[in-house]
Structures are given as C-alpha cells and as structure tokens.
Amino acid sequence: MKDFSGAAFQPETIQRMEAAMKGAIATLPEPISSSHVQSIAESILRTAKEGEQDVKVLERMALLELALAPRG
C-alpha cells in the first residue's frame, strides 16, 4: 500500500470513505481480488486527502482509476 502515514481524517470523512469503499466494492463482479480492494482503498484515501468529501465522487474516482490501471 502507498504511504499515507501523514494523512489525518475527521470521523465524518472516515465514514464517507467507508461508504465509498463499500459502494465501489459492491459494483465489482465476483470474485473480487485483494489487489482491486487495495487499489480502491488507495484511490479513496488519496482523493479524500486532496479534500474530496462527496461519497459518490470518491466511489467513482476509485472505480475509474481501477478501470484505467494497467493489467498485469
């Protein structure tokens, strides 16, 4: 996982990130790989750290980044 050691979030932001994580994962087909979950989590953390608060935007950004990620 990327280094987010310097990140600090308010409880409300953490709740939004959790909701975005659950929403994004719910859209993925089974089986869901741990690398996809990690990618979504990193994207949500990064986007929230930049100041985004909207759950749906956090979710969409994570899914968009996952879709654009190189396959390997």
Buried (B, 14 or more C-beta within 10 A) or exposed (E): EEEBEEEEBEEEBEEBBEBBBEBBBEEBEEEEEEEBBEBBBBBBBBBBBEEBEEBEBBBBBBBEBBEEEEEE
